[in-house]
């Protein structure tokens, strides 16, 4: 799994790490049971504080995407083949999508453009690595 971060971005680094890991899992680059790099290793690779990576991993753990074990480290807990979403996920997801769609509307994106872009993104995840 190759992660790319923009250290000059307005998006916090921990959020970028979280997002890139979720995208890698969605593309099939990491699957249920696969280990993730240690927080110290990932921090060293990017030249960032390991607490930043820990914050990203903790967020992924809270969201049920990874599990963290003191002995084995961080491991992917869910992927597309894991099964249906856990209770409450769809409602929480819908709330986040509602805000993104509102932003698109405020910025003048039309329905067809939004749908086309969503379709292209979903296709990218379905095609895999």
Backbone bond lengths (Angstrom), bond angles and torsions (degrees), N, CA, C in turn:
res aa  C-N    CA-C-N  psi(-1)  N-CA   C-N-CA  omega(-1)  CA-C   N-CA-C  phi
1 X - - - 1.450 - - 1.526 107.77 -
2 X 1.300 114.88 121.32 1.460 122.14 -179.54 1.523 109.11 -103.60
3 X 1.334 117.72 121.28 1.459 121.50 178.95 1.520 109.82 -106.89
4 X 1.317 115.49 140.46 1.451 121.38 176.30 1.516 108.40 -123.53
5 X 1.329 115.67 127.53 1.456 121.13 179.27 1.517 109.86 -120.00
6 X 1.326 116.37 151.37 1.457 122.45 174.02 1.524 106.69 -109.88
7 X 1.320 115.94 99.30 1.464 120.58 -175.42 1.523 112.35 -68.66
8 X 1.339 118.28 -12.13 1.467 122.21 178.22 1.532 112.17 -99.58
9 X 1.311 117.78 2.01 1.454 122.49 -176.62 1.527 111.60 -71.21
10 X 1.333 115.22 156.97 1.468 121.59 173.35 1.532 110.70 -72.99
11 X 1.334 116.28 -21.48 1.467 121.29 -179.88 1.527 108.27 -76.12
12 X 1.336 117.58 127.85 1.472 119.83 -179.57 1.534 111.39 -55.77
13 X 1.315 116.07 145.73 1.463 121.55 -176.62 1.523 111.19 -60.24
14 X 1.336 118.09 -41.38 1.467 119.36 -179.98 1.524 110.88 -60.37
15 X 1.349 116.71 -37.06 1.461 120.88 179.81 1.531 110.23 -69.28
16 X 1.329 116.76 -38.77 1.467 120.27 177.15 1.528 110.41 -62.62
17 X 1.333 116.97 -42.91 1.473 120.77 178.80 1.525 109.40 -60.82
18 X 1.328 116.77 -48.14 1.459 121.42 179.24 1.525 110.52 -57.79
19 X 1.328 116.11 -48.05 1.463 120.54 -177.12 1.526 111.77 -64.32
20 X 1.337 117.83 -43.33 1.465 120.66 -178.69 1.524 111.20 -66.07
21 X 1.329 117.95 -35.60 1.468 120.46 178.34 1.529 109.81 -68.20
22 X 1.332 117.73 -43.63 1.470 120.80 177.82 1.524 109.82 -60.43
23 X 1.329 117.38 -43.66 1.468 120.68 179.19 1.524 111.45 -63.78
24 X 1.329 117.41 -40.03 1.468 120.62 178.75 1.527 110.88 -63.46
25 X 1.325 116.97 -40.92 1.462 120.71 177.66 1.526 109.35 -65.10
26 X 1.337 117.53 -43.74 1.469 121.43 -179.66 1.528 111.13 -61.54
27 X 1.334 117.56 -33.52 1.470 121.11 179.70 1.529 112.73 -81.99
28 X 1.333 116.78 -7.53 1.453 120.05 -179.35 1.519 113.56 87.41
29 X 1.321 117.88 11.35 1.468 121.47 178.77 1.520 111.46 -77.34
30 X 1.328 116.42 -17.28 1.462 122.86 173.76 1.521 106.17 -140.52
31 X 1.319 115.45 139.81 1.462 120.39 -176.22 1.532 110.47 -125.44
32 X 1.323 114.46 167.04 1.458 120.17 178.16 1.532 109.45 -49.96
33 X 1.335 115.58 129.86 1.462 121.54 179.31 1.514 114.68 92.91
34 X 1.333 117.86 -13.93 1.466 120.51 178.99 1.528 110.43 -72.08
35 X 1.332 116.62 137.40 1.467 119.07 177.14 1.525 111.21 -77.44
36 X 1.310 115.95 150.43 1.452 122.31 172.08 1.523 108.24 -101.72
37 X 1.319 117.39 158.57 1.476 118.48 176.85 1.525 110.07 -59.68
38 X 1.318 116.25 152.31 1.465 119.36 176.97 1.528 109.00 -64.83
39 X 1.318 115.65 158.06 1.468 119.30 179.65 1.528 110.54 -60.54
40 X 1.312 116.61 -39.95 1.472 120.13 -179.52 1.527 111.09 -67.63
41 X 1.331 117.05 -39.81 1.463 120.37 -179.95 1.526 111.00 -65.40
42 X 1.329 116.01 -47.46 1.461 119.78 -179.48 1.529 110.62 -63.89
43 X 1.331 116.56 -40.54 1.466 120.48 177.53 1.526 110.54 -61.62
44 X 1.326 116.72 -43.27 1.467 120.43 179.08 1.521 110.96 -64.90
45 X 1.333 117.16 -40.35 1.471 121.23 -179.93 1.527 111.68 -59.15
46 X 1.338 116.89 -37.31 1.463 121.10 -177.25 1.521 113.36 -100.26
47 X 1.331 117.29 -6.82 1.455 120.33 -178.36 1.523 112.08 68.48
48 X 1.342 115.89 39.71 1.464 121.43 -179.79 1.526 109.04 -122.69
49 X 1.320 116.40 168.25 1.451 122.02 179.15 1.530 109.94 -69.99
50 X 1.327 117.21 137.28 1.469 120.00 -178.11 1.523 111.76 -66.02
51 X 1.339 118.15 -21.75 1.469 120.33 176.44 1.534 110.84 -65.36
52 X 1.328 116.30 -29.49 1.466 120.55 177.17 1.522 109.87 -65.23
53 X 1.323 116.94 -44.72 1.462 121.57 177.88 1.527 109.51 -66.41
54 X 1.316 117.13 -40.43 1.471 120.90 178.40 1.525 110.83 -59.79
55 X 1.325 116.66 -38.68 1.471 120.35 178.99 1.527 110.41 -64.40
56 X 1.331 116.84 -41.59 1.471 120.84 177.83 1.524 110.40 -64.39
57 X 1.333 117.47 -45.44 1.456 121.08 -179.34 1.528 110.95 -64.47
58 X 1.335 116.69 -38.40 1.454 119.53 179.21 1.528 110.71 -65.37
59 X 1.322 117.25 -39.01 1.461 121.42 176.65 1.533 110.36 -62.53
60 X 1.325 117.24 -44.43 1.465 121.61 177.68 1.536 110.95 -62.81
61 X 1.326 116.48 -37.35 1.466 120.63 177.79 1.527 110.36 -66.11
62 X 1.329 117.18 -45.67 1.468 121.12 179.13 1.519 111.33 -60.70
63 X 1.328 116.96 -32.14 1.459 121.57 -179.28 1.525 112.36 -86.01
64 X 1.334 117.36 1.59 1.453 121.60 175.93 1.521 114.70 76.34
65 X 1.332 117.73 16.79 1.460 121.21 -177.29 1.523 111.80 -88.98
66 X 1.338 116.41 -33.87 1.464 120.46 176.20 1.522 108.78 -128.39
67 X 1.327 114.97 165.73 1.460 120.23 170.03 1.526 106.48 -124.09
68 X 1.302 115.14 149.66 1.461 119.84 -178.09 1.512 108.19 -122.29
69 X 1.336 114.94 127.45 1.452 122.52 179.82 1.525 106.82 -124.10
70 X 1.301 116.32 136.58 1.481 119.59 -177.99 1.529 112.20 -58.20
71 X 1.319 117.18 -34.23 1.464 120.17 -177.53 1.522 112.94 -85.66
72 X 1.347 117.27 -45.33 1.468 120.00 -174.48 1.525 113.47 -96.25
73 X 1.324 117.79 -8.34 1.455 120.85 179.35 1.517 112.46 80.42
74 X 1.328 115.85 -154.89 1.472 121.66 -177.73 1.525 109.68 -86.29
75 X 1.337 115.28 133.53 1.461 122.64 -177.83 1.524 108.46 -135.07
76 X 1.336 116.30 141.38 1.464 120.78 177.71 1.527 108.71 -63.41
77 X 1.322 116.61 127.58 1.465 122.46 -178.92 1.520 112.02 -98.39
78 X 1.337 117.50 -34.39 1.467 122.19 -177.16 1.514 110.17 -131.25
79 X 1.328 114.32 144.14 1.460 121.39 167.79 1.525 106.75 -142.24
80 X 1.314 116.53 -177.03 1.477 119.81 -175.40 1.524 112.42 -60.49
81 X 1.333 118.14 -26.15 1.466 121.48 -177.43 1.529 112.70 -90.00
82 X 1.321 118.09 -1.35 1.462 121.21 -176.16 1.517 112.76 -67.10
83 X 1.320 116.99 -27.74 1.456 120.30 -179.67 1.506 111.00 127.55
84 X 1.335 115.65 -170.99 1.465 119.46 -177.21 1.527 111.30 -62.84
85 X 1.328 116.12 157.45 1.465 119.01 -179.79 1.522 111.47 -65.24
86 X 1.316 114.19 156.21 1.459 119.88 177.74 1.522 109.94 -72.11
87 X 1.323 115.88 158.57 1.465 122.00 -178.56 1.526 110.44 -53.36
88 X 1.314 115.68 133.87 1.450 121.12 176.86 1.511 114.94 90.23
89 X 1.335 117.44 -18.78 1.464 119.10 -177.34 1.526 111.60 -60.72
90 X 1.324 117.29 -49.02 1.470 120.72 -175.07 1.524 111.54 -60.20
91 X 1.320 117.75 -38.90 1.466 120.65 178.86 1.531 111.07 -66.59
92 X 1.333 117.14 -44.05 1.465 120.73 178.22 1.524 110.74 -63.98
93 X 1.316 115.93 -42.30 1.465 121.12 179.23 1.525 110.31 -61.71
94 X 1.326 116.53 -43.19 1.464 120.74 -179.24 1.531 111.46 -61.11
95 X 1.309 117.05 -37.04 1.469 120.48 177.86 1.520 110.88 -63.67
96 X 1.338 117.37 -42.73 1.475 120.76 178.65 1.520 110.76 -65.87
97 X 1.333 117.07 -40.96 1.461 121.00 178.91 1.530 110.34 -65.18
98 X 1.311 117.04 -37.68 1.465 121.01 179.19 1.530 110.21 -56.61
99 X 1.324 117.10 -44.23 1.464 121.07 179.98 1.529 110.38 -66.27
100 X 1.330 117.80 -42.81 1.468 120.16 178.43 1.525 111.56 -62.61
101 X 1.318 117.07 -40.67 1.463 120.19 178.34 1.533 111.15 -67.85
102 X 1.317 116.19 -36.61 1.467 119.47 176.33 1.524 110.23 -63.40
103 X 1.336 117.16 -41.83 1.465 120.72 177.50 1.523 110.65 -61.31
104 X 1.320 117.02 -44.10 1.468 121.11 178.72 1.526 110.39 -60.14
105 X 1.314 116.52 -42.28 1.466 121.55 179.96 1.527 110.50 -64.88
106 X 1.324 116.74 -46.15 1.461 121.48 179.92 1.533 111.12 -59.54
107 X 1.321 115.89 -35.58 1.472 120.27 -179.02 1.525 112.90 -87.10
108 X 1.324 116.75 6.18 1.459 120.32 172.11 1.520 116.30 84.87
109 X 1.334 118.31 13.96 1.464 119.44 176.54 1.526 108.50 -73.25
110 X 1.318 116.41 134.83 1.460 118.18 179.39 1.528 110.77 -87.09
111 X 1.307 115.28 164.29 1.464 123.71 -175.70 1.529 112.08 -53.42
112 X 1.328 116.81 -46.60 1.459 120.58 -177.11 1.530 111.72 -64.44
113 X 1.326 117.39 -38.34 1.457 120.70 178.48 1.532 110.28 -66.29
114 X 1.327 116.71 -43.48 1.466 121.00 178.51 1.530 109.94 -61.27
115 X 1.332 116.57 -47.87 1.468 120.26 -179.29 1.526 111.42 -63.85
116 X 1.327 117.45 -40.95 1.470 121.28 179.25 1.525 111.01 -61.89
117 X 1.318 115.87 -44.49 1.465 119.84 -179.78 1.541 111.63 -66.59
118 X 1.322 116.40 -41.40 1.470 120.13 177.76 1.529 110.68 -62.35
119 X 1.318 116.15 -43.78 1.467 121.11 178.88 1.527 110.78 -60.66
120 X 1.313 117.19 -43.38 1.468 121.24 179.93 1.528 110.92 -64.08
121 X 1.314 117.31 -41.38 1.461 120.46 178.96 1.523 111.48 -65.53
122 X 1.330 116.77 -45.08 1.465 119.96 178.55 1.529 111.34 -61.83
123 X 1.314 116.13 -40.73 1.472 119.87 178.28 1.518 110.42 -61.04
124 X 1.323 116.83 -39.77 1.466 120.52 177.59 1.515 113.30 -60.46
125 X 1.326 116.22 -37.40 1.467 119.66 178.44 1.519 110.83 -73.68
126 X 1.311 117.54 -35.61 1.464 121.06 -178.15 1.516 112.31 -71.64
127 X 1.316 117.25 -27.59 1.474 120.86 -178.28 1.513 112.12 -73.04
128 X 1.332 117.79 -19.51 1.446 121.22 177.01 1.512 114.20 74.54
129 X 1.355 115.08 -169.32 1.474 119.87 -174.86 1.509 114.19 -67.13
